[in-house]
């Protein structure tokens, strides 16, 4: 069997439709409600476009609401399992600012906004990114129960772990709207129209 040469790079790139979807969005969204509404909107379109799961995120300047980056789940469109919305949004923010630490000297405080509690992978990505606040549309078992995604073995004290590192956590902003996105997604899963890309579940 002939193997291709070793890869030396990979790319997590936003799908082209994202630019059109945010064309009418102001440069700054002053309230967390506005920021969460945008991630719910992006999450809903993302699965319908076939890029990945019903998940989206954004990074904003915490105090001004200036949008630094947006991200959606691109696992299916890229074939990269780590291409989750939080990873995409954080990476694009760091690339734009030229800084691996979003809480570094000379930078404003940055906030990560997500349409659900991060999975076990994105928990670490968010924690080490330098953000100072995390805003979630929802948290709890509904994501896994409705979408059938395996979010991994998260610790029960995850909010305290963020808070202990100076990252404030705000939960349940437009939770009903986030759940409605999951329910629409699940209907398509049940009809066989979309793929749930879980790897191997725990036994």
C-alpha positions in Angstrom: 0.0 0.0 0.0 1.4 3.4 -1.0 1.0 6.1 1.6 1.0 9.8 0.8 3.9 11.9 2.1 3.8 13.3 5.7 1.6 16.3 6.0 3.3 19.4 7.3 0.3 21.7 8.0 -3.4 21.7 8.3 -6.0 24.4 8.0 -9.2 25.2 9.9 -11.0 27.7 7.6 -14.4 29.2 8.0 -16.9 28.3 5.3 -17.7 31.0 2.8 -21.3 31.5 3.9 -20.1 32.9 7.3 -19.0 36.2 5.7 -22.5 36.6 4.1 -24.2 35.6 7.3 -22.4 38.3 9.4 -22.4 41.0 6.7 -25.2 42.8 8.5 -23.7 42.4 12.0 -22.3 45.6 13.6 -18.6 45.7 14.5 -19.6 45.7 18.2 -22.5 44.0 20.0 -22.8 45.8 23.3 -24.8 43.2 25.2 -24.2 39.5 25.9 -27.7 38.8 24.7 -26.8 40.2 21.3 -23.6 38.1 21.2 -25.4 34.9 22.1 -28.1 35.6 19.6 -25.4 35.7 16.9 -23.8 32.4 17.9 -27.2 30.7 18.0 -27.9 32.0 14.5 -24.5 30.8 13.2 -24.9 27.4 15.0 -28.3 26.9 13.3 -27.0 27.7 9.8 -23.8 25.7 10.3 -25.4 22.2 10.5 -27.8 23.1 7.7 -24.8 23.9 5.5 -23.2 20.6 6.3 -20.0 21.9 7.8 -20.4 20.1 11.1 -22.5 20.1 14.3 -24.9 22.8 15.5 -22.2 24.8 17.3 -20.8 28.3 17.0 -18.7 30.7 19.0 -17.3 34.2 18.9 -14.5 36.1 20.7 -15.3 39.7 21.6 -13.7 42.5 23.6 -15.5 42.0 26.9 -16.2 45.6 27.7 -16.9 47.1 24.3 -18.5 44.1 22.6 -16.2 44.6 19.5 -16.2 41.3 17.6 -12.7 39.9 17.1 -13.6 36.6 15.5 -16.4 34.1 14.9 -16.1 30.4 14.6 -18.3 27.4 13.7 -17.8 23.7 13.9 -15.9 22.6 10.7 -15.2 18.9 11.5 -17.1 17.5 8.5 -16.0 20.1 6.0 -12.3 19.9 7.0 -12.0 16.3 8.2 -10.2 17.6 11.3 -11.7 16.3 14.5 -10.5 19.2 16.6 -12.2 21.7 14.3 -14.8 22.7 17.0 -16.4 26.2 17.1 -14.4 27.3 20.2 -11.1 26.2 18.7 -11.9 27.9 15.4 -13.0 31.2 17.1 -10.1 31.3 19.5 -7.5 30.5 16.8 -8.8 33.1 14.5 -8.8 35.7 17.2 -5.2 34.9 18.1 -4.2 35.0 14.5 -5.9 38.4 14.0 -4.3 39.9 17.1 -0.9 38.1 16.6 -1.0 36.9 20.2 -1.4 33.4 21.6 -2.5 34.9 24.9 -5.8 36.9 24.6 -5.2 38.2 28.1 -1.7 39.5 27.4 -0.2 42.9 28.3 -1.6 45.7 26.2 -4.7 43.8 25.1 -8.3 44.4 26.3 -10.1 41.7 28.2 -11.6 39.1 25.8 -14.7 37.0 26.1 -15.6 33.7 24.5 -19.3 33.3 23.7 -20.6 29.8 22.9 -24.0 28.3 22.3 -23.4 25.6 24.8 -20.9 24.5 27.5 -17.6 23.6 25.9 -16.8 19.9 25.4 -13.9 18.3 27.1 -11.5 19.4 24.3 -12.7 23.0 24.2 -12.7 23.2 28.0 -8.9 23.1 27.8 -8.7 25.3 24.7 -10.8 28.0 26.4 -9.0 27.8 29.7 -5.5 28.3 28.1 -6.5 30.9 25.6 -6.2 34.0 27.8 -9.9 34.9 27.8 -11.2 36.5 31.0 -14.9 35.6 30.6 -17.0 32.8 29.2 -20.7 33.3 28.2 -22.9 30.3 27.4 -26.4 30.1 26.0 -26.8 26.9 28.0 -25.2 24.0 29.8 -26.3 20.7 31.2 -27.4 17.4 29.7 -29.7 18.7 27.0 -26.9 19.0 24.4 -26.0 15.3 24.6 -29.5 14.1 25.1 -30.9 16.0 22.1 -28.0 15.9 19.6 -26.5 12.5 20.6 -23.0 14.0 20.6 -20.6 12.7 23.2 -19.1 15.8 24.9 -16.6 13.8 26.9 -15.8 13.3 30.6 -16.2 16.9 31.9 -15.6 17.5 35.6 -18.7 18.6 37.6 -16.8 21.6 39.0 -15.9 23.0 35.6 -17.4 26.5 36.4 -15.3 26.7 39.5 -12.2 25.7 37.6 -12.7 28.6 35.2 -13.4 31.0 38.0 -10.4 29.9 39.9 -8.3 31.0 36.9 -9.9 34.4 36.7 -12.4 33.5 34.0 -15.9 34.5 34.9 -18.7 32.2 33.7 -22.2 33.5 32.6 -24.7 30.8 31.8 -28.3 30.4 30.4 -28.4 33.4 28.1 -31.1 32.5 25.5 -31.0 28.9 26.5 -34.4 28.1 24.9 -33.1 29.4 21.5 -30.0 27.2 21.8 -32.1 24.1 22.5 -34.4 24.9 19.6 -31.4 24.7 17.3 -30.5 21.3 18.8 -34.0 20.0 18.3 -34.1 21.1 14.6 -30.7 19.3 14.2 -32.0 16.2 15.9 -35.0 16.0 13.6 -32.5 15.8 10.7 -30.4 13.2 12.5 -33.5 11.0 12.9 -34.4 11.4 9.3 -30.9 10.3 8.2 -30.2 13.7 6.6 -27.1 14.6 8.7 -24.1 12.8 10.2 -23.3 12.7 13.9 -19.5 12.4 13.8 -18.9 10.8 17.3 -15.7 8.7 17.4 -15.8 5.8 19.9 -18.1 6.2 22.8 -17.2 5.1 26.3 -18.2 1.5 27.2 
